[in-house]
């Protein structure tokens, strides 16, 4: 008798005869999954990682998974600096700890705030580790996965890590820390132990997987590539003439190029400025919505260069995004060459949902080039090639039908590959495999005693 048949006949005799063996396996692991998600950012924070996690757990809850989220009070929110300390949304229970906002705009301050949240996360697990049998941890903050490693060592809890960003690789690439620094070597050794003991590692791109496996070849078989996503039922194409956001900011009758999201150290802003200089005397409007470390630098550079074709707006409330993201004719996505394979721009997926063509600035080795070509939804440009980007913008501004065709193709590509329903099933499969593998070990041990 096969193991999965024995499990179902032993523990689920009333239903085991009604299901195929593969369905029995799925049922057993699904019903036994009690998931705790640990992440610093969660709505009403507008941080992209938090919004993605919120959509993920909501979809997991709709698939019957009981989820508890441990997060922080909002550090980046619009309407309120506080949120309920305990909240329930369907099968999802949300618990928020206190938050610290020491020098939030500086790297050192963010690091300290992240350390404080990580300590609180471990204390939370010490008090309630029996409530779950699997942890899902993000890299927000970057060193948070160490909580999973400690929980495994102290409480034998299984854990899966989502690597949104690769540290210390990013810090090294940005010159924040030397690759020979003792802290770098310690961080890399900790990463290896965390990854080796994890039941699964989720990364957001093939390039990320290659880099992780290069650091730790032993974990190649447990690394899964699962892309980010956007909800095409929430973000829908809206004609600019019917879009109140476009009217509010006088964008209706201008060809509008939109950069929406974080303007951080890992994003190429210089190439955008180059393109804007070439287009300075043409009826083309650049709109930058969001914040980040490079935002003020960009504003200052635009002033120095005397460019009057830029509009800067702050982050928009979540309810505004379906309108702000569609108040353009072309969406911009950029990744600095030094950060390739270490970060993945989540803004790409909402741009696909918006039904607008996309211009991606990235290195020649980026996976984004293959994706944009496969989707037939825009163009890709080398870092520093502002001239080619400007030419592409001119092309679309003079050919609305081409722009419309690219936008439709991109949205269809998203609907076929990167919706919350599609992606959450991929996550659920990884989580089920993690918990079932643990269950088999426990069962085998019990039978030998």
LUMTIPA-633039 format. One record per residue (C-alpha): residue in one letter; x, y, z. Coordinates in steps of 0.001 Angstrom, whole numbers, plus 524288, in hexadecimal, padded with zeros to 5 digits. Example, Ala and Ser with C-alpha at 12.3 -4.5 7.8 and 13.67 -1.06 7.14 Angstrom:
// residues 2
ATOM|A|8300C|7EE6C|81E78
ATOM|S|83566|7FBDC|81BE4
//
This chain:
// residues 449
ATOM|X|80000|80000|80000
ATOM|X|80538|80D60|7FC51
ATOM|X|8080B|81728|8071B
ATOM|X|7FDFE|82156|802F4
ATOM|X|7F365|816B5|8023F
ATOM|X|7F6F0|81208|81003
ATOM|X|7F648|82017|8151E
ATOM|X|7E8CA|82279|80FAC
ATOM|X|7E334|81535|813CE
ATOM|X|7E8D0|81701|82169
ATOM|X|7E49C|82504|823DF
ATOM|X|7D9F9|82806|819BD
ATOM|X|7D2E7|81AF2|81753
ATOM|X|7C5F4|82173|81408
ATOM|X|7CB50|828AC|8084F
ATOM|X|7D769|82122|8041B
ATOM|X|7CFBF|817D7|7FB7C
ATOM|X|7C966|8233E|7F46A
ATOM|X|7D5F8|829B8|7EFE0
ATOM|X|7E0C0|82647|7E670
ATOM|X|7EE29|82432|7ECF2
ATOM|X|7F359|8317D|7E85F
ATOM|X|7E707|8381D|7ED51
ATOM|X|7E855|830F4|7FA5A
ATOM|X|7F62D|83638|7FBF3
ATOM|X|7F1BD|84415|7F912
ATOM|X|7E660|842EE|80284
ATOM|X|7EEB3|83DC1|80DAB
ATOM|X|7F90E|84861|80C9D
ATOM|X|7EF38|85330|80A27
ATOM|X|7E71E|85000|81633
ATOM|X|7F31A|84F20|81EFD
ATOM|X|7F8E7|85C56|81B26
ATOM|X|7F88D|866E0|825A8
ATOM|X|80070|8722E|82084
ATOM|X|806E1|87D8A|8277E
ATOM|X|80BCD|88886|81EC1
ATOM|X|81644|89197|82425
ATOM|X|8184C|89E83|81D15
ATOM|X|81AF6|8AC4E|821D3
ATOM|X|81271|8B2E8|81792
ATOM|X|803F8|8B0A5|815B1
ATOM|X|7F89D|8B9A3|811F7
ATOM|X|7F548|8C45B|81521
ATOM|X|803D8|8C5D6|8121A
ATOM|X|80587|8C90F|803C5
ATOM|X|81275|8C1AA|802BE
ATOM|X|81195|8B896|7F6F8
ATOM|X|815F4|8AC8F|7FE8A
ATOM|X|80B0A|8AE5D|80869
ATOM|X|800B1|8AFD9|7FDED
ATOM|X|8056A|8A38C|7F72A
ATOM|X|80525|89BCB|803D0
ATOM|X|7F763|8A0AC|806CD
ATOM|X|7F26F|89BF7|7F991
ATOM|X|7F990|88F06|7FB3D
ATOM|X|7F3FD|88BB4|8089C
ATOM|X|7E65F|88FEF|8045E
ATOM|X|7E700|8866D|7F8FF
ATOM|X|7EC9E|87BA5|80183
ATOM|X|7E15A|87DE3|80AF1
ATOM|X|7D7C2|87C92|7FFB7
ATOM|X|7DDF5|86F64|7FCCA
ATOM|X|7DB08|86AE9|80A9E
ATOM|X|7E7F9|86D9D|81179
ATOM|X|7E7C8|8733A|81F43
ATOM|X|7F1B3|87E48|81FAA
ATOM|X|7F705|886A2|82AA4
ATOM|X|7FEE1|8929F|826C2
ATOM|X|80852|898FC|83034
ATOM|X|80BD9|8A680|82B8A
ATOM|X|80ECE|8B425|8306A
ATOM|X|806D4|8C04F|8323F
ATOM|X|8075F|8C85E|825B5
ATOM|X|813B0|8CFF3|8231E
ATOM|X|80F82|8D481|81590
ATOM|X|80102|8D78B|8156F
ATOM|X|7F824|8E245|81090
ATOM|X|7EC5C|8E40C|8192A
ATOM|X|7F0C7|8DEE1|8265D
ATOM|X|7FD38|8DC06|82DB3
ATOM|X|7F6B2|8D0B1|834BD
ATOM|X|7EEBE|8C4B3|83145
ATOM|X|7E77F|8BAB2|839C0
ATOM|X|7F0D4|8B2A7|841FD
ATOM|X|7E8B4|8A69D|83EBF
ATOM|X|7E049|8A554|832A8
ATOM|X|7D97E|89A35|82B93
ATOM|X|7D69E|89993|81D11
ATOM|X|7CFF7|88CBE|819C2
ATOM|X|7D95B|881B1|81D08
ATOM|X|7E487|88B69|81EF7
ATOM|X|7E7CC|8907B|82C92
ATOM|X|7F0BA|89C62|82D07
ATOM|X|7F88A|8A027|83908
ATOM|X|80040|8ACCB|8390E
ATOM|X|80B57|8B00B|8423C
ATOM|X|81029|8BD74|8460C
ATOM|X|818F5|8C421|83C35
ATOM|X|824F5|8CC9A|83D05
ATOM|X|827D1|8D785|83354
ATOM|X|83592|8DBE8|83699
ATOM|X|83B63|8E3B0|82B49
ATOM|X|83239|8DCBE|821A3
ATOM|X|83812|8E357|815AF
ATOM|X|845E4|8DEA3|8186B
ATOM|X|84C0A|8D141|816A4
ATOM|X|850B8|8D0BB|824BD
ATOM|X|84346|8D42C|829EF
ATOM|X|83C97|8C9F8|8217B
ATOM|X|84657|8BFD1|8261D
ATOM|X|843C8|8C2DD|83479
ATOM|X|83510|8C2C4|83283
ATOM|X|8363A|8B5CD|82B7A
ATOM|X|83E3A|8AFDD|8367D
ATOM|X|83410|8B418|84081
ATOM|X|8291B|8AE07|83891
ATOM|X|830ED|8A171|836F0
ATOM|X|83294|8A066|845B2
ATOM|X|823F0|8A265|8477D
ATOM|X|82124|897FB|83D50
ATOM|X|8294B|88E05|844B0
ATOM|X|822A3|89188|8518E
ATOM|X|81588|88FC0|84ACC
ATOM|X|81982|88203|846A3
ATOM|X|81E67|87EAD|8544A
ATOM|X|810E7|881AD|859A8
ATOM|X|808C2|87B41|84F18
ATOM|X|810F3|87195|84757
ATOM|X|80701|866A4|8496E
ATOM|X|7FCBF|86DEA|8417B
ATOM|X|8034F|86A69|83496
ATOM|X|80AEA|85F7E|82E3D
ATOM|X|81121|86773|8236F
ATOM|X|81724|87502|822A3
ATOM|X|817EE|87D77|81680
ATOM|X|821EE|8885A|817F4
ATOM|X|8254A|8939E|80EEC
ATOM|X|831D5|89B66|80DAC
ATOM|X|82ADE|8A782|812CA
ATOM|X|83365|8AABB|81A61
ATOM|X|83EDB|8A3E3|813B9
ATOM|X|8435B|89C08|81F81
ATOM|X|835B6|89765|82387
ATOM|X|837BC|8894D|81EA6
ATOM|X|840C3|8870C|82A3B
ATOM|X|83441|8865C|8325E
ATOM|X|83047|87A58|82A9A
ATOM|X|83D77|8740B|82D00
ATOM|X|83C96|87697|83BAA
ATOM|X|82E80|871C0|83C25
ATOM|X|832E4|8654C|83579
ATOM|X|83E1D|86336|83EFB
ATOM|X|83662|86662|84B57
ATOM|X|828BE|8617F|84805
ATOM|X|82AE2|85872|83C48
ATOM|X|82211|8611B|83407
ATOM|X|82347|85FC7|82553
ATOM|X|824DC|86C1F|81D3B
ATOM|X|824E3|8712E|80F47
ATOM|X|82BBC|87DC8|80B33
ATOM|X|8277D|88793|800D4
ATOM|X|8338F|88ECD|7FC0D
ATOM|X|82E8D|89BCF|7F6F9
ATOM|X|83C64|8A156|7F6E7
ATOM|X|849A1|89AD9|7F844
ATOM|X|851EE|89FD6|80371
ATOM|X|85D0E|8A250|805D0
ATOM|X|85EC8|8A1FC|7F6F2
ATOM|X|8570B|8AE8D|7F4F4
ATOM|X|85E62|8B5B9|7FFB5
ATOM|X|86B4B|8B1AA|7F969
ATOM|X|866D8|8B5DB|7EBCD
ATOM|X|86298|8C323|7F0E5
ATOM|X|86F61|8C53F|7F81C
ATOM|X|868EF|8C56B|8056E
ATOM|X|871BE|8BA93|80A58
ATOM|X|87E0C|8B400|80557
ATOM|X|87D78|8A5DC|800FC
ATOM|X|8896A|8A37A|8099F
ATOM|X|88327|8A94C|815C2
ATOM|X|8818E|89FF3|82146
ATOM|X|87306|8A333|821B0
ATOM|X|87198|89F22|8137D
ATOM|X|87818|8920C|815F0
ATOM|X|86FB8|88FC9|82203
ATOM|X|86346|89344|81A89
ATOM|X|866C5|889F0|80F8C
ATOM|X|8694C|87ED2|81923
ATOM|X|85C65|88182|81FEF
ATOM|X|85579|8815F|812CC
ATOM|X|85B20|87407|80FC4
ATOM|X|85661|86E66|81CA8
ATOM|X|848FC|874A4|81B0A
ATOM|X|8477A|86F5D|80D32
ATOM|X|84C98|861CC|81084
ATOM|X|842C8|86034|81B89
ATOM|X|8372F|86612|8143C
ATOM|X|82CEA|85D0B|80E6F
ATOM|X|82BF3|865D9|8029B
ATOM|X|831C2|8722B|7FCA4
ATOM|X|82974|87ABD|7F3CD
ATOM|X|83010|88481|7EAC1
ATOM|X|829F5|88DCD|7E0F3
ATOM|X|831F6|88B91|7D4A5
ATOM|X|83AB9|8817A|7CE0E
ATOM|X|8466B|88A7A|7CFEF
ATOM|X|843DF|88AE3|7DE77
ATOM|X|843B1|87C0F|7DF03
ATOM|X|850B6|87B3E|7D7E5
ATOM|X|856EB|884A8|7E182
ATOM|X|8516D|87DAD|7ED80
ATOM|X|855B1|87051|7E899
ATOM|X|8633C|875B9|7E57C
ATOM|X|86455|879A3|7F3D0
ATOM|X|85F16|86C9C|7F8D0
ATOM|X|85EB5|861A2|7EE96
ATOM|X|8591B|857C8|7F851
ATOM|X|84BBD|85E56|7F824
ATOM|X|84987|85E3A|7E963
ATOM|X|83E4A|85483|7EA4B
ATOM|X|836C1|85C87|7F456
ATOM|X|8373F|869C6|7ED68
ATOM|X|82AAA|86D48|7E631
ATOM|X|82903|878AD|7DCC9
ATOM|X|81BB6|87EF8|7DF03
ATOM|X|8194D|88C32|7D8D7
ATOM|X|81234|897AC|7DECD
ATOM|X|804B2|89AE6|7D9A9
ATOM|X|7F9EB|8A4EB|7D806
ATOM|X|7EB2E|8A3B8|7D876
ATOM|X|7E544|8A6A6|7CAFE
ATOM|X|7D7D6|8A78A|7D13C
ATOM|X|7DC56|8B2C5|7D9C9
ATOM|X|7E545|8B9F0|7D041
ATOM|X|7DDF3|8BB3B|7C365
ATOM|X|7E0EA|8C39F|7B77E
ATOM|X|7DA12|8D0CF|7B83F
ATOM|X|7D9D4|8DA52|7ACF6
ATOM|X|7E0DA|8E6D3|7B0DA
ATOM|X|7D510|8EEF3|7ACE1
ATOM|X|7CD1D|8E772|7B703
ATOM|X|7D780|8E779|7C19D
ATOM|X|7D5C6|8F1C4|7CC36
ATOM|X|7E421|8F093|7D030
ATOM|X|7E88F|8F416|7C26F
ATOM|X|7DF7D|8FFE0|7C24B
ATOM|X|7E3D4|90432|7CFDB
ATOM|X|7F220|9050B|7CBD5
ATOM|X|7EFF1|909DB|7BDE7
ATOM|X|7F4BC|8FD5E|7B751
ATOM|X|7E967|8FAAF|7AE30
ATOM|X|7EEB1|90193|7A22A
ATOM|X|7FD1D|8FE95|7A445
ATOM|X|80482|8F22E|7A125
ATOM|X|8079F|8EE19|7AF0B
ATOM|X|81309|8E596|7B366
ATOM|X|810F3|8E05A|7C132
ATOM|X|81AA1|8DB85|7CB50
ATOM|X|812BA|8D6C7|7D6FA
ATOM|X|818FC|8D134|7E333
ATOM|X|825AF|8D16C|7EA96
ATOM|X|830AF|8D9BD|7E51B
ATOM|X|83AEE|8D291|7ECDF
ATOM|X|84958|8CFCF|7EC0F
ATOM|X|846E8|8C39E|7E3D7
ATOM|X|83F7F|8CAFC|7D93E
ATOM|X|84550|8D191|7CD44
ATOM|X|8405A|8DF90|7CD4E
ATOM|X|84B56|8E58C|7C545
ATOM|X|84701|8DF26|7B88D
ATOM|X|83965|8E4D1|7BA61
ATOM|X|83F2E|8F270|7BBFC
ATOM|X|84734|8F091|7AF9F
ATOM|X|83AF9|8ED1B|7A7E7
ATOM|X|833BA|8F8C0|7AD93
ATOM|X|83E9A|901DE|7A910
ATOM|X|83D49|8FCEF|79B18
ATOM|X|82E88|8FF2F|79BD2
ATOM|X|82F14|90C2F|7A2DE
ATOM|X|828E5|91435|797F3
ATOM|X|81E62|90A33|79469
ATOM|X|81089|908B0|799E5
ATOM|X|81448|8FD61|7A2B7
ATOM|X|81218|8FD49|7B172
ATOM|X|81A06|8F53B|7BB25
ATOM|X|812DB|8F21E|7C7D7
ATOM|X|819F4|8EC58|7D398
ATOM|X|81137|8E745|7DE85
ATOM|X|8174F|8E22A|7EB05
ATOM|X|8231B|8E40F|7F3AC
ATOM|X|83030|8DDFA|7F685
ATOM|X|83E5F|8E17D|7F86A
ATOM|X|8401B|8E704|7EAA3
ATOM|X|833B0|8EF1C|7EA25
ATOM|X|83980|8FBAD|7EF90
ATOM|X|845AB|8F9E4|7E740
ATOM|X|83D14|8F8C3|7DB30
ATOM|X|8353C|904E0|7DEB3
ATOM|X|841C8|90C9B|7E09C
ATOM|X|847A0|907C7|7D3CF
ATOM|X|83B4F|90B75|7CC58
ATOM|X|83C33|91932|7D200
ATOM|X|84A93|91A98|7CEB1
ATOM|X|84835|91622|7C0B6
ATOM|X|83C88|91F1F|7BF4E
ATOM|X|83364|91433|7BB11
ATOM|X|82513|917FD|7BB96
ATOM|X|81FAE|90AFD|7B6BA
ATOM|X|81F97|90451|7C42B
ATOM|X|81494|9035A|7CE12
ATOM|X|81784|8FDC6|7DB98
ATOM|X|80CB0|8F82C|7E413
ATOM|X|80D2C|8F0E1|7F10E
ATOM|X|80912|8E2D5|7F318
ATOM|X|7FA91|8E14E|7F089
ATOM|X|7F0AF|8DABD|7F94C
ATOM|X|7EDC9|8CCB7|7F584
ATOM|X|7E022|8D050|7F0E3
ATOM|X|7E5F9|8DA2C|7E75B
ATOM|X|7EF51|8D0AC|7E0B6
ATOM|X|7E5BA|8CB95|7D669
ATOM|X|7E49D|8D9B7|7D1AF
ATOM|X|7F29F|8DE77|7D359
ATOM|X|7F84A|8D281|7CC82
ATOM|X|7EF69|8D461|7C0C0
ATOM|X|7F121|8E331|7BF8A
ATOM|X|7FC72|8E126|7B632
ATOM|X|7FFC4|8DC97|7A881
ATOM|X|80C5B|8D563|7ABF8
ATOM|X|81138|8CF34|7B8A4
ATOM|X|81F88|8CF4D|7BCA2
ATOM|X|826A6|8C491|7C407
ATOM|X|83522|8C597|7C73C
ATOM|X|83F84|8BD7E|7CE09
ATOM|X|84D4F|8C269|7D034
ATOM|X|85777|8B9CE|7C99E
ATOM|X|85E77|8B799|7D697
ATOM|X|8520A|8B1E0|7DC86
ATOM|X|84EA7|8A82C|7D1DB
ATOM|X|849FC|89AF3|7D741
ATOM|X|84997|8A08D|7E517
ATOM|X|83CA9|8A7E8|7E45A
ATOM|X|83048|8A641|7DC5A
ATOM|X|827A6|8B1FF|7D8F9
ATOM|X|819E5|8AEC6|7DDA1
ATOM|X|814EE|8BACF|7D64E
ATOM|X|8164E|8B306|7C9AA
ATOM|X|80A5D|8AABE|7CCAD
ATOM|X|8013A|8B5FB|7CFEA
ATOM|X|805EA|8BC86|7C35F
ATOM|X|80219|8B052|7BBD3
ATOM|X|7F4AC|8B090|7C222
ATOM|X|7F2AB|8BED0|7BE73
ATOM|X|7F256|8BB78|7B000
ATOM|X|7FD24|8C516|7ACAC
ATOM|X|809AE|8C239|7A522
ATOM|X|815EA|8C106|7AD6B
ATOM|X|823C6|8C602|7ABBF
ATOM|X|82D8F|8BE6E|7B403
ATOM|X|83B45|8C370|7B6F6
ATOM|X|84402|8B825|7BAE4
ATOM|X|850AA|8B0F9|7B814
ATOM|X|8524E|8A885|7AC08
ATOM|X|85202|89C3C|7B467
ATOM|X|8452F|89F6C|7BB2C
ATOM|X|839FC|8959E|7BAEC
ATOM|X|8312A|8A169|7B890
ATOM|X|83565|8A1E7|7AA57
ATOM|X|8303F|89454|7A784
ATOM|X|823B0|89721|7AED4
ATOM|X|820BE|8A3CE|7A797
ATOM|X|823CB|89D5F|79A90
ATOM|X|81B37|8919D|79D95
ATOM|X|81003|89A6F|7A1CE
ATOM|X|8121D|8A385|79618
ATOM|X|80E81|8AEC5|79EF1
ATOM|X|81948|8B8E9|79D4D
ATOM|X|827DF|8BAB3|79C32
ATOM|X|8343B|8B889|7A416
ATOM|X|83FDC|8C1CE|7A4B9
ATOM|X|84DC1|8C120|7A9A7
ATOM|X|8515D|8C8C2|7B5BC
ATOM|X|8564E|8D5EB|7B11B
ATOM|X|84FC3|8D55F|7A3C1
ATOM|X|846AE|8E0F2|7A57A
ATOM|X|846E6|8E3C4|796E3
ATOM|X|8409C|8D6B9|79319
ATOM|X|836A1|8D858|79DE1
ATOM|X|83329|8E5D8|798C0
ATOM|X|831AC|8E05B|78B03
ATOM|X|8286A|8D5E5|79007
ATOM|X|8204D|8E01E|7971C
ATOM|X|81F7F|8E81A|78A87
ATOM|X|81B51|8DC02|78301
ATOM|X|81006|8D912|78C1A
ATOM|X|80BD1|8E737|78D28
ATOM|X|80A6B|8E76F|77E53
ATOM|X|80404|8DA11|77D48
ATOM|X|7F8D0|8D89F|7871F
ATOM|X|7F446|8CBE9|780EE
ATOM|X|80183|8C58A|78342
ATOM|X|8014A|8CA12|79162
ATOM|X|7F394|8C4C9|7932A
ATOM|X|7F736|8B7AE|78D31
ATOM|X|80308|8B64A|79634
ATOM|X|7FACF|8B9C1|7A20E
ATOM|X|7F08A|8AF88|79ECA
ATOM|X|7FAF7|8A526|79CA3
ATOM|X|8014C|8A817|7A9BE
ATOM|X|7F46E|8A740|7B10D
ATOM|X|7F11D|89A4D|7AAAA
ATOM|X|7FE97|89531|7AE34
ATOM|X|7FC3C|898E6|7BC5F
ATOM|X|7EEEC|89240|7BC7F
ATOM|X|7F52C|885CB|7B768
ATOM|X|800D7|8857E|7C09C
ATOM|X|800B2|88ED5|7CC2A
ATOM|X|7F35F|89058|7D299
ATOM|X|7F1B6|88ECB|7E163
ATOM|X|7EA3F|88216|7DF54
ATOM|X|7F4DE|87C1C|7D6C8
ATOM|X|80027|8806C|7DF6F
ATOM|X|7F9B7|87CEA|7EC6F
ATOM|X|7F7EA|86EED|7E78C
ATOM|X|8067B|86E59|7E4D3
ATOM|X|80931|87329|7F299
ATOM|X|7FFA4|8695F|7F844
ATOM|X|80681|85E45|7F141
ATOM|X|813A5|8621F|7F738
ATOM|X|80D90|86385|804C0
ATOM|X|8069F|8566B|803B4
ATOM|X|81325|84FB2|7FFB3
ATOM|X|81A0F|855C1|80B5F
ATOM|X|8101B|85169|8155F
ATOM|X|80DFB|843FF|80F65
ATOM|X|81C89|84119|80F53
ATOM|X|81CD8|8443D|81DD2
ATOM|X|810D6|83BCE|82021
ATOM|X|816E1|83009|81967
ATOM|X|822C4|830C2|8222F
ATOM|X|81A56|83171|82E59
ATOM|X|811D1|8262B|829C2
ATOM|X|81D6A|81D88|82665
ATOM|X|82388|8201B|83390
ATOM|X|816E2|81CB3|83AAC
ATOM|X|815A0|80FB7|8337A
ATOM|X|8236A|80B70|83703
ATOM|X|8213E|80D8A|84579
//
